[in-house]
Amino acid sequence: MAHVVVFDLETIPDLEAVSRVHGVDPHDAVQAQEIVGEKFCKLPLHRIACIGALIAESSEDGWIVRSLGAPHIGDRSEADLISSFADRLNELRPCLVSFNGSGFDLPVLRYRAMVNQLSVQGLYTRGYFKRYSDDAVDLCDVLASFTSQGKCKLDELSRILGLPGKPDGVDGSKVAEYVATGRIQEVADYCETDVVNTYRVWLRYELMRGTLAPSAHAQSERNLTDFIDIRSVDRPHLAPFSGSARVAGPSLGSAPE
């Protein structure tokens, strides 16, 4: 495994599709929004607002972060977001890592590729949609042993592990409001923090199961810190992950008090 791609989607309701489903005027966004209300839409009705992704490459000493970003519909179309992501997967053939990706992100990607009439071979370069494949690791499912009672939220798990968690004042329920009021960059920034938290949970998972030595885990964390330190001046939402603000987790091997 030379590369890993940790990814996350932020979505908004596809009001035109909602209108088609319910047989109302597709140009009447107000009526479509009233139909949606506070409901969580069926997955094909989630329009992708941004795709956050962190790409890391394996080395003898651990994992090295090569890129981090969250392109969004403020700059590009949904179709372009999906196509570009799929092309990158086709190029790297990475392991995909997510938190609840099997239950949400991956099905949404597939549905939305069909809505946009796209050919996305990159989504099939490895067995990302196969339930028993390690090509796509959904940490939410894996850590809970695929049971509903074992699951927890990314923010909760991050804080339990001593990681920063989600930024205050933003959560997935506000994405549609932020996009509608022109605050799409804040959504993208929020998405990036989710991706970084997911990556750090994955590193801890790899350490736990013995595929990453303690020294390699520590170096992987330092590599991430170095990557963020260079960028946090212009991207303040990453500051909680910088070297000066890093919140350390429990010491390895420490005895309980």
C-alpha positions, -999 to +999 in steps of 0.1 A: +000+000+000+019+030-013-008+056-008-038+063+014-066+088+007-086+099+036-118+116+024-150+132+035-180+147+018-201+177+027-235+178+010-267+198+006-301+188-007-305+186-045-337+207-046-342+201-083-342+164-078-365+167-049-389+186-071-387+158-098-394+131-072-425+150-058-438+162-092-436+199-084-421+229-103-384+222-105-378+260-106-396+266-073-367+261-047-389+274-019-415+246-024-387+220-027-371+233+005-405+230+023-407+194+012-372+187+025-379+205+058-356+191+086-356+156+071-324+138+062-327+132+025-323+099+008-287+095-003-293+101-041-308+135-031-276+147-015-257+171-038-220+172-031-209+206-019-172+197-014-149+167-012-122+169+014-092+146+009-058+140+025-033+120+005-004+103+024+024+082+010+041+054+029+078+055+037+103+035+057+097+057+087+059+061+085+034+081+065+041+114+048+012+138+040+015+149+004-016+170+000-047+183+019-077+201+004-114+204+000-124+217-034-160+229-034-189+240-056-181+277-051-153+272-076-162+240-095-192+220-105-203+189-087-195+169-117-160+182-118-155+175-081-165+139-086-145+134-118-114+149-104-116+128-073-122+096-093-092+105-116-069+108-086-080+074-073-074+060-108-039+074-107-029+064-072-050+032-066-049+040-029-065+026+002-096+047+009-102+057+046-133+074+059-155+077+089-190+064+080-179+062+043-196+029+037-229+042+050-228+076+034-199+090+014-193+061-010-230+055-019-234+092-024-204+094-047-219+066-068-254+080-069-242+115-078-219+102-105-250+086-121-271+118-116-244+138-134-240+110-161-203+105-154-179+077-162-158+073-131-136+043-135-114+055-107-141+045-082-136+009-093-098+006-095-100-013-063-128-030-044-140+002-027-176-010-027-170-045-016-182-051+020-154-074+030-125-057+013-097-038+030-095-015+000-118+009+017-116+013+055-147+028+072-133+035+107-168+040+121-178+005+110-145-013+117-140+000+152-176-008+161-172-044+148-200-035+123-226-031+152-248-001+157-243-002+195-206+001+191-206+032+170-197+067+180-193+100+163-160+112+149-160+142+172-166+121+202-139+096+193-114+122+184-118+139+218-117+106+236-083+099+219-070+134+229-074+149+194-089+183+188-122+172+173-145+194+153-142+232+154-167+250+177-198+265+160-199+243+129-214+209+123-229+190+094-264+203+101-253+238+092-238+230+058-268+238+037-273+271+055-237+281+051-237+273+014-269+292+008-255+323+025-222+322+006-200+307+033-189+277+013-152+283+022-161+278+059-177+245+049-146+234+031-124+244+061-146+224+084-144+194+060-106+196+061-106+194+099-128+163+097-103+148+072-073+155+095-091+140+125-100+109+105-064+105+094-051+107+130-077+082+141-066+059+113-029+063+124-039+053+159-059+023+145-029+012+125-007+015+156-032-005+176-034-034+151+004-036+148+008-025+112+025+007+123+053+005+148+053+030+177+083+049+162+066+050+128+034+062+143+052+090+161+071+100+129+038+100+110+023+124+135+054+146+133+052+145+095+016+157+097+025+185+121+053+196+098+029+197+069+003+217+088+028+241+104+039+253+070+002+260+060-015+271+092-006+307+089-028+310+058-053+284+069-061+292+106-087+264+108-057+240+109-041+257+139-054+232+164-034+206+146-002+226+145+029+218+166+023+247+189-013+237+197-011+199+194-033+182+221-015+151+231-034+119+238-028+095+267+008+084+269+013+050+254+017+024+281+007+047+310-009+031+340-044+041+349-047+063+379 
